[in-house]
Structure formats: structure tokens, C-alpha cells
């Protein structure tokens, strides 16, 4: 979690720092002083909570509105910008003005609420047909914290991929709620949703979906184009990921020059390029032999766990499922654990 607040050096700010330190939250905060407009907007790409207190005498409305558009919760004084929008949408917390203690308490509480980074509540999905609706998901409840990994098993047509598509915002639920890092992605406008997904969700599919005309490194760096141009830091991270998946010597190779297992390794690196909060894997080893499957499955788990990334994998393979922290079965559109419906994971 990286909440951010900026303010000049005042007693108010000192009191806030002391309270945050006393609550053991100091390492989770990033403080900004005199930063230009572009710099402040850039910080919104890497934070989870925004707080711009009244102690800093500057027009703050644009930052608040931009944070809300990106699905970032806002903590601010009750008389601040867009307070009615924050109150009616539940997109943040309003606190008494000029009270660093109350602000620190609100930030701490919001951080605790966000500790469960993925929460799915009573999720239903049905598709219209000429006769009666086709019901695919029936009241899915699920909760994951950072670093958790989950495998979902089940026969074809049971709803596994539909659930994954909804969690990845490729499809929408009929009813129910999905919250990722405290934000409801389905409440965002298209541009904000695209930005949210690019920075919070990674995908690994059964087929690698690499662009044939691009090299291994270029395929990995494609994910950065959604946020603008590729920087030298991005290129260095891409090369580092290639090293971590054991393909340092394949930087300039095209997909046609790689084996099936190597292509899937590139796809894993691409999925992790933006340091997602949630990694979704749809039959990631379905096209691979048993030996390569075991290697790829462990690689996904190791790399994601090292970054405290949540993983959900849908698979037909009990062996692959066994390496993840928990396993659930999809049956008739419901998640089942040991013969019982999952009331709340």
C-alpha cells in the first residue's frame, strides 16, 4: 500500500507524521513537498490512497477528481473539494478539518480495510437466451489478501473462465460486487478502467498471444504502451524479467524461434511487467507437456509471490492446482471447498 499526502512543514504535518509512525504505518506512506503539477499527477500512477490536507494551501480539486477517476480512494477534510461526490459514491473518507489525529486514524482504517485486496461478494452472471436466461455463476464469494494464491478446478462449462473474465474486467457481472484494492472497477469510465486494469491486473492465457513480429523483449514491453512511451527503466525491468524466467539469451528472438515453454515464459514476464496486484491465469499450462507444465506452474507461483501478487489460476490439472496455497472447485456456478459451498473464502 502506498498512500500519499503532501503538505508544507507545519505542526499539523509533524503531528500527522508522529501519529502515523506510532501506528507502525510510516513505511507505507510517501510524503511529497514542493512538486510540480506533472510530478504530482505522475505520483497517482503508483499510489493506493490519496490525501491532500487543508494544511497545504493549493488548489487540490483536480488531484482529487483525477484520483477518483482512477479508482483511488481519497481521504480529505469534510469541507474539501468534491466532498459530496466522495460521500455519495463511497469513494473515500471525509474527516474533520485541521485534525491530524482523525486523518491518521482514517488512513490507518482504510489501510486495514484494503489489506484484503480482492473481495468478491454475491457475484452472479447470466446470459439472455430466446427462452430463459443461461445462469453461469450463482452467488460467488471470494476474498484474497496480498501474496495469496488460489487454484480453481472444474469441468469445462462450469463457469471458471467466466469468473476469471469478470475479475479481469473482460466481462461484467449481472449482479454482485468486485472490489480490488478498495476500488470497484465496474464503476469506472472506460478510460479510467483501462488505466486501472493496466496497473492492477495481469493475464496469462493458455495460448501465449505473443505478437509474431516482435522480439521477446518487445512483447514484454508492449504492456507499457497503455501508459505512454517505454522508458529506459522499463527496458531494464523487461530484461530483468527475462532473466528471472531464464531467457536472458532470448532477448532478440522472435516467437517463431522459441519453444512452447519459452513462449509461455515470455507471456508470464509480460503479465508481471506492470507489477500487478492480481495475476489471472487461464489454463496457463494447457498447451504444454507435463515436465514443462510443472516448471511453468512453479515459475508463476515463485515470481508472483516474490512481488506479493495475488494469483488466481483456473485449470483442469490437479497437479498444477496442488502447488497453490488453496484450491476450490467450480460446480454448477458455485465455488465448492470439500463438498461445501464457499460461503466466504
N, C-alpha and C positions, 0 to 999 in steps of 0.2 A: 504494500500500500504506500502511495506517495501523495498525501495531502500537501497542498501548497498554500502559503499565506505570505503576503508581502506587507510591510509596514516600516515606517522610519523608527529609529531607535528612540523609544519613549518608555516611560514607566509601565505603561499599558503593555507594550511589547515584552518588556523584561518579565512582567508578571505572567504573561502567557507562556514564555519560554520556561520559567521556573515550574509552572504547573504541569506542562507537558513532560518535562524532564522527570518530575516527581511521579508521574503516572507511568513512567517507563516507555514513553512513546517517542522520545526525541529522535531516535534513528529512523522513524517512519515519516519525518517531516522534512520538507525542503523550504528554506526561507529565501525570499527574494527581496532585495532592496531596490536600488535605483536601476531598473532595467527598461530599455526602450520598448515601444509598442510591439515591434516584431518579436522581440525576445520573450515578452510576456505571453503572446499568443502561441509561440513555439512551445512554451512550457506546458500548454494544455494538451500536447501530444503525449505526455509521459506521466500524467498525474491521475489520481483516482478521486480526489476531493478538492474543491476549490474554496478557499476562504479569503475574502478581501475585506478586512475590518475597516470600520469608520475611522480608526486612528490614522489611516493613510488618506490624506485629503487629495483625492484624484477621482476623476470620472471613472466609475467602476462598472457601469451598466453593461458596456459592450463585452467585458470579460465574463460577467455573469451570464449574459444571454448566449455567448459563444459556448460556454461550459455546458449550459442546459441543452443546447442544440446537439452537443456531442455526447450527451448522456452522462455527464459528470455531475455528481451531487454537489450542491452549493450550501455552505454554511455561512450565514451572514446576519447582521443585525436586523431586527424586525422592521425597521423603517428604511431599509436599504432598497436598492434597485430591484424591480420585478418581484417584490415580496408577494403580491397577490398570485402571480404565476407560480412561484415556488410553493405557496401554501395550497393552492387548488390542485396542483399536479402531484404534490408529494415528492417533488424532485430535489428536496434539500431540507434544511433545518433552519428555522428562524430563532434567533437568540436575543436577549435584552441588549441594547446598545451600551458600549463602553464598559463591558463587563468581561474581562479576560477569563475569569473563572468559569462563567457559564459557557463561553466559547470553547474553552478547553474541554469541559465536560461533554459538550455536544459533539466535538470532534472525536473524543475517545469512544463515545457511544456508537457513533456512526462507523468507526473502525471495527468495533466489536461485531456490529451487525454485518459488516462486509467480510468478516472472517470466513463465513460460509459464502464462497464466491459464486457458486451456481445453485440456484434454487428453482425447482420446477414444481408448480402447485396445480393439482387437479387438471392436468392437461388432457384435452380431448381433441380428436381430429376425425372429421368425416368428410366424405366427398359426395356430391349430389349424383344421383343416377336417375334414369327415367321412372323408376318405381319408388324405391325408398333409399335414404342415404346409406352409403357404404361406410360403416364405422370402422376405423383403423386403430385409433388409440382411445382407451377408456379410463380416464382418470389417473394419469401418470403423476406420481410424486417422487421427487428425487432431490437430494442435496449433496453437494461435493464441496470440500474445502481445498485450498491450495495444496498441491502435491498429491492429491488423491488420484487413484486410477481405478477405472471400472470397465469390466467387460460385460457386454450384453449378448447372450446367446439366444437362439431361437430359430425355428424353421423359416424358410422363405415365405414371405407374405404375412408374417406375424406382426409387422409394424416397426421392426428395428430401424430400417433405413429412413422411414417416415419420421421417427423420433429424432434421429440424427439430423435430418434435413431441417427440422423445426429449430433444434438447438443451434444450428448453424445459420439460421435465418434465411435458408433457401426456400422454406415454406412457412406458412403461418398457421397457428393453431385455430381451431374452431372456437374453443373456449379454454380458459385456464391462463396461467401466467408463467413466464420465464424471466428470471432476473439474473443477470451476470454482472458481478461487481456492483451490485446495488442498482443497476440500471435495467429498465425494461426496453430491450432493443426494438420491440414492435411499436413503441410509442414514438420512435424517431422518424424524421422525414428521410426520404431516400438518400440524399447526400450525406446526412449525419449517420445514417445506418451503415452506409458503405465505409465511412471513416471508422466507425465503431468496430465493424467486423474486421477490417484490415489490421487493426491494432489489438484485437482481443481474441480472435478465433483463427485457428489454423486447421487445414484439412489434409488428410492423407487418404486417397481413394484406392480402390482395388487396382485400377489402372493408373499408371504414373502421371498421365496427362502432361508430359513434357512437350514443349514446342520443338519440333524436329529441326528447325533451322537455327536454334540457339544452343550455345555450348552449355555444359553443366553449370558453370558459374552464372552465366546469363539467365538460365532458367530459375536459379535461386533468387537472383536479384530482381526478377520480374515483380515480386510482391511489393517492392519499394516504389514502383511506379504509381501505385494508387495514392501515394502520399507526396508525389512530386519526383524530382530528379534523384538519381542514385549518387551518393557521395563516396568519397574515398573511404570513410569509416564503414559505410555499407559494404563496399567491396572487401574490406578487410574482414568484416564479420562473415561474409559469404565464404571466403576462403577458410576461415576458422571452422565453419560448419562442415565444409568439405573435408577438412582434416579430421573432425570428430566422427564423421561417418566412414572414414577410412579411404577417401578418394582424392587425396592430395594430388596424385599424379593424373587425375582425370579432369582438371580444371577446364581445358580447352577442347575436350571431347564432345562430339555431338551424341544425342541419344542413340542413334543407329550404331555407334561404336561402343556401346555399353551393354552389359548383360542385363537380364531382367532384374536381378537383385541389385545391381548398381543403379539402374534407373529408379528403383524404389527408394534407394538411399538418397538420391538427389531429391526425390519428392518429399522425403522426411525433412531434409535440410531446408527446402523451400518453405515447408509448413511452419518451421521454427524460426524463420528469418526475422519476423517482426516480434519475437518474444511473446507469443500469445498467452493469454490467461487460460484458454481452453483449447485443447487439441482433440479434434474429432477424426476418428479413423474408421472407414467403412471397408471391411474385409481387406485390410492392408496387406495380407499375405495370401490372398485367394488365388493369385496367379503364379505363385512360387512353389518350388519343390520343398519337401519337408525340412531339409537341412537349412536352406536359405530362409525359410519361414521362421524357424526358431531364432536365427541370427537377427532378422529384421524386427521381430517382435520384441526381443530384448533390447535392441538398439533404440526403438521408440520409447520404451519404458525408461531406460537409463538417461537419455537426453532430456526427456520431458521432466523427469524427477529432479534432475540436476538444476533445472530452472524453476522448480516449484510450480510447474504447469499441471493443470488438471487434464486427465485423459479419459475419454470415453471411446471404447472400441466395440464395434458390433462385428460378430464373427460366428462362423459355424464350427470353429475349431476349439474343442475343449482344452487342447494343449496350449494354444495361444492364450485362451482365457485364464488359464491357471497361473500365469505369471503376474497378473494384475492383482491389486490389493483386494478387490471384491468382485463378485460375479453375480449377475442377475439373469433371469430367463424371461424372455418376452413370450407371453402366451395369451392369445385372444385379445391383444391390445392392452395387456396389463403386465406390469413387472412383477415377477414372482421370485421369492427367495425361499428355498427349502420347502416348497409346496404351499407357501402362504403368499397372498397378495402383499405387495410392498406398500404399506400404509404411509410410511415416510422413511426414505432411505437415510 
